[in-house]
Amino acid sequence: MLQVGMKAPDFTLPDKDGNPVSLSDFTGKKVVLYFYPKDNTPGCTRQACAFASAYEGFRAKDVVVIGISKDSVASHQRFAAKYDLPFILLSDPELQAIQAYEVWQEKKLYGKVSMGAVRSTYIIDENGLIEKVMPKVKPDTNAGEILAYLK
């Protein structure tokens, strides 16, 4: 995982509508960048819905919320529509940002080892520096923990 105080790696990825979005587009704003394994899975859905429920709190603080997974643009579009997700979802099938932020790691599930995106969150300050690193976050409490931290 990257460390607090490091320059956050910039990236440009397509959003759910296929429009390019770069981290550098948000210079001057605080960004919550959360990485998750897969659209429409139980944990990822709970996490996305928790961010959606807390979204007004983030907006009130002028904080940008971005979710990234390796799912396709079309998958993100369906996921966002199904759960009425108001924040940015970025598609990273080539693992550009996922690897740059060191969240592509070995995972064990039922004794089987595989590589995948580990549910992690970074808070990036207005100058593009990593302010907080939250590895292996819980889907149900991640959004609330971030809002509490931002107070």
NORJOWO-V609701 format. One record per helix or strand. SS is the DSSP state (2 for helix, 1 for strand). FROM is the first residue (numbers start at 1). TO is the last residue. If there is no record, write none. Layout:
BEGIN
{{SS	FROM	TO} {SS	FROM	TO}}
END
This chain:
BEGIN
{{1	7	7} {1	12	15} {1	20	22} {2	23	26} {1	30	35} {2	42	60} {1	63	69} {2	73	83} {1	88	91} {2	96	100} {1	104	109} {1	112	117} {1	120	124} {1	129	134} {2	142	150}}
END
